[in-house]
Amino acid sequence: MSRFRASQQRGLVKTAAFQGSEDDFAASANDMTEARILVVTSGKGGVGKTTSSANLGMSIARLGYKVCLIDADIGLRNLDLLLGLENRILYTAIDILDGECRLDQALIRDKRWKNLSLLSMSRNRQRYNVTRAHMVQLCEAIIALGYQFIVLDCPAGIDVGFINAISPAKEALIVTTPEITSIRDADRVAGLLEANGIYNVKLLVNRVRPDMIQKNDMMSVKDVQEMLGIPLLGAIPEDPQVIISTNRGEPLVLQKQLSLSGIAFENAARRLIGKQDYFVDLNNPQKGLFQKLGEMFQN
């Protein structure tokens, strides 16, 4: 096969497998009757919760849904940096609760995708006294504005910040890495979620390195999933582009030339809304793409 023809097929695969039909996605968004509240958590810090929240939220917004991202980490917010919105935050959720502003004033709308908004819980040195009832009230008010997805970026740990963040959630996404310390914390969080009535839980395995897995220096995604016993939403490979995208304030899924991790985030977002059920083969990504294209033509 010539390089030109191979390039054509790769372009066709990307268009067919990842872009989808805009009309179909818009129709699905319009047909959505009940808003979804998803908390992204892990227990252990530094596993990629905020990166996952930003990329999944942006991907869902690009599929036509009205999405609100809430940075629930009081005093240590970072979600605004990943979205490039740090200079536009004038009010926070604390200001809303104190009666200093309206909800629509604190919601920061993304300039690239108008159906994506960000709400930060507080400024770095702002005093707070947030309760579970406050979190529920905020989410109910956001839903009243027509938002279809609320993604809560949960703070690290399992203290009061964690309890507050999961209070309004109906479903959860646990982010972990293939490390035993991270897996043990994820298992602990899964138990706490169930104890708080959240049974719809999915798993996102981040920072996967196929080269280390092949050398038996890292647990495979299958091993992690079997240890936790949680349905797998996706696996995200280790990618230096994450640092670049963070510094630029631009999620991976917005890059013109998607990296493998960006593709994996887009696939995870589609599975989250029920649009796809296949996984990219991290060892041979093109194999997974061409297999999906073949299935599409057969149907």
C-alpha positions in Angstrom: 0.0 0.0 0.0 1.4 3.4 -0.9 2.1 6.1 1.7 -0.5 8.3 0.0 -3.2 5.6 0.2 -2.3 4.8 3.7 -2.6 8.4 4.6 -6.0 8.6 3.0 -7.2 5.6 5.0 -6.0 7.1 8.2 -7.8 10.3 7.5 -11.0 8.4 6.7 -10.7 6.4 9.9 -10.3 9.5 12.0 -13.3 11.1 10.3 -15.5 8.1 10.6 -14.5 6.8 14.0 -14.0 10.0 16.0 -16.0 12.8 14.5 -19.3 11.0 14.0 -22.4 12.6 12.6 -22.9 16.0 14.1 -26.6 15.7 13.5 -26.8 12.4 15.3 -25.0 13.9 18.4 -27.1 17.0 18.3 -30.3 14.9 18.2 -29.1 12.8 21.1 -28.3 15.9 23.2 -31.8 17.4 22.4 -33.4 14.1 23.4 -31.7 13.9 26.8 -34.4 14.2 29.4 -32.5 14.1 32.7 -29.3 15.9 33.5 -26.3 13.8 34.6 -24.0 14.7 37.5 -20.7 12.9 37.3 -17.9 13.2 40.0 -14.3 12.5 38.9 -12.4 11.2 41.8 -9.4 9.0 42.8 -8.4 9.3 46.4 -4.8 9.7 45.6 -3.5 13.0 44.2 -1.6 13.5 41.0 -3.2 10.7 39.0 -4.8 13.0 36.4 -8.3 13.8 37.7 -8.2 17.4 36.6 -6.8 16.6 33.2 -9.4 13.9 32.7 -12.2 16.3 33.8 -11.1 19.0 31.4 -10.8 16.7 28.4 -13.9 14.7 29.0 -15.9 17.8 29.7 -14.6 19.5 26.5 -15.3 16.3 24.4 -18.9 16.0 25.7 -19.5 19.7 24.9 -18.1 19.2 21.4 -20.7 16.4 21.0 -23.5 19.0 21.4 -24.3 18.7 25.1 -24.4 21.7 27.5 -21.7 21.0 30.1 -20.7 22.6 33.4 -17.3 21.8 34.9 -17.1 22.4 38.7 -13.7 22.6 40.3 -14.6 21.4 43.7 -11.1 21.6 45.1 -11.4 24.5 47.5 -8.3 26.6 47.8 -6.3 24.6 45.3 -8.1 25.1 42.0 -6.4 24.1 38.8 -9.2 23.3 36.3 -9.2 27.0 35.2 -5.5 26.7 34.1 -6.1 23.6 32.0 -9.0 25.4 30.2 -7.1 28.7 29.8 -9.8 30.6 31.9 -7.7 31.6 34.9 -7.8 35.3 34.0 -11.6 35.4 33.6 -12.7 34.3 37.1 -14.3 37.2 39.0 -16.7 35.3 41.2 -16.8 31.8 42.7 -19.4 29.5 44.2 -18.5 30.9 47.6 -19.6 34.4 46.4 -22.9 32.9 45.2 -23.5 31.3 48.6 -22.6 34.6 50.3 -25.1 36.4 48.1 -22.4 38.6 46.4 -23.3 37.5 42.9 -25.7 35.5 40.7 -24.9 32.0 39.5 -24.7 33.2 35.8 -22.1 35.7 36.9 -19.9 33.0 38.4 -20.2 30.6 35.5 -17.3 31.2 33.0 -18.3 30.3 29.5 -15.5 28.9 27.3 -14.9 31.1 24.2 -14.1 28.1 21.9 -17.2 26.1 22.8 -20.1 28.3 24.2 -21.9 25.2 25.6 -19.1 24.6 28.1 -18.9 26.5 31.4 -16.6 26.5 34.4 -17.5 27.2 38.0 -14.7 27.4 40.6 -15.6 26.8 44.2 -13.3 29.4 45.7 -10.3 31.7 45.2 -7.0 30.5 46.7 -7.3 32.4 50.0 -11.0 32.7 50.2 -12.6 31.5 53.4 -15.3 28.9 53.1 -17.8 26.9 54.9 -19.4 24.7 52.2 -21.8 21.9 53.2 -23.3 19.0 51.3 -26.5 20.9 51.1 -24.7 23.8 49.4 -23.3 21.5 46.7 -26.7 20.0 46.0 -28.3 23.4 45.8 -25.6 24.6 43.4 -26.0 21.6 41.1 -29.8 22.0 41.1 -29.5 25.7 40.1 -27.1 24.8 37.3 -29.5 22.2 35.9 -32.3 24.8 36.1 -30.2 26.9 33.6 -30.4 24.0 31.1 -27.1 22.2 31.6 -27.2 18.6 30.7 -23.9 17.4 32.1 -22.2 18.5 35.4 -18.7 17.2 35.9 -17.3 17.6 39.4 -13.5 17.6 39.7 -13.1 16.1 43.1 -10.3 17.1 45.5 -7.7 14.6 46.5 -8.2 12.6 49.7 -11.3 11.3 51.4 -12.0 14.1 53.9 -14.8 16.7 54.0 -13.9 18.0 50.5 -14.4 14.6 49.0 -17.7 14.1 50.8 -19.1 17.4 49.7 -18.1 16.9 46.1 -19.8 13.5 45.8 -23.0 14.6 47.5 -24.9 15.8 44.4 -23.4 13.1 42.1 -25.5 10.2 40.6 -22.5 8.5 39.0 -18.7 8.5 39.4 -15.5 8.1 37.4 -12.5 6.8 39.4 -9.2 7.7 37.9 -6.2 5.6 38.7 -2.8 4.7 37.4 -1.3 1.2 37.1 0.5 1.6 40.5 -0.3 -0.4 43.5 -0.6 2.7 45.8 -3.0 4.4 43.4 -5.1 1.2 43.0 -5.4 0.7 46.7 -6.7 4.3 47.1 -9.1 3.8 44.2 -10.5 0.6 45.9 -11.0 2.6 49.1 -12.8 5.4 47.2 -15.0 2.8 45.4 -16.2 1.6 48.8 -16.9 5.1 50.0 -18.9 5.9 46.9 -21.0 2.8 47.4 -21.5 3.6 51.0 -22.9 7.0 49.9 -25.4 5.5 47.5 -23.3 6.0 44.2 -23.4 2.6 42.5 -22.9 3.7 38.9 -19.1 3.8 38.9 -16.7 3.5 36.0 -12.9 3.3 35.8 -10.4 5.3 33.8 -6.8 4.0 33.9 -4.4 6.9 33.2 -0.7 7.1 32.3 -0.5 3.6 30.8 2.9 2.7 29.2 2.6 -0.3 26.9 6.4 -0.7 26.7 6.6 -1.2 30.5 3.6 -3.6 30.4 5.4 -5.8 27.8 8.4 -6.0 30.0 6.2 -6.9 33.0 7.3 -3.7 34.8 3.8 -2.3 34.9 0.4 -3.9 35.5 -1.8 -4.1 32.4 -5.1 -2.3 32.1 -6.9 -5.7 32.4 -5.0 -6.4 35.6 -6.0 -3.1 37.2 -9.7 -3.5 36.1 -9.8 -7.1 37.5 -8.3 -6.0 40.8 -10.8 -3.2 41.3 -13.8 -5.0 39.7 -15.1 -1.7 38.2 -16.4 -1.4 34.6 -13.7 0.1 32.4 -14.5 3.4 30.6 -11.1 3.9 29.0 -7.3 3.7 29.2 -5.1 6.8 28.6 -1.5 6.3 27.6 1.4 8.3 29.0 1.8 11.4 26.8 4.3 14.3 27.0 1.6 16.4 25.2 -0.3 16.6 28.5 2.3 19.0 29.9 2.3 21.1 26.7 -1.5 21.3 26.6 -1.6 22.2 30.3 0.9 25.1 29.9 -1.1 26.4 26.9 -4.4 26.2 28.6 -5.8 24.0 25.8 -7.2 20.5 26.4 -5.7 17.6 24.4 -8.9 17.0 22.6 -8.7 20.5 20.9 -5.4 19.9 19.2 -5.5 19.9 15.4 -3.4 16.8 15.3 -4.7 14.5 18.0 -2.2 12.5 20.0 -3.1 9.0 21.1 -4.1 10.2 24.5 -6.4 12.8 22.9 -8.0 10.1 20.9 -8.4 7.9 24.0 -10.1 10.8 25.9 -12.5 11.4 22.9 -13.4 7.7 22.8 -14.0 7.7 26.6 -16.3 10.6 26.3 -18.3 8.9 23.6 -18.6 5.8 25.6 -19.7 7.9 28.6 -22.7 9.1 26.5 -23.3 5.7 25.1 -22.0 6.3 21.5 -19.1 3.9 21.3 -18.0 0.7 22.8 -14.6 -0.1 21.4 -11.1 0.7 22.9 -8.0 1.9 21.0 -5.3 -0.8 21.1 -2.4 1.1 22.8 0.1 -1.4 21.5 -1.1 -1.1 17.9 -3.5 1.9 17.7 -4.0 1.7 13.9 -5.2 -1.9 14.3 -8.1 -0.8 16.5 -9.0 2.0 14.1 -9.1 -0.1 10.9 -11.0 -2.8 12.7 -13.7 -0.2 13.7 -13.8 1.1 10.1 -14.3 -2.4 8.8 -17.2 -3.0 11.2 -18.8 0.2 10.0 -18.6 -0.8 6.4 -20.0 -4.3 7.2 -23.0 -2.7 8.9 
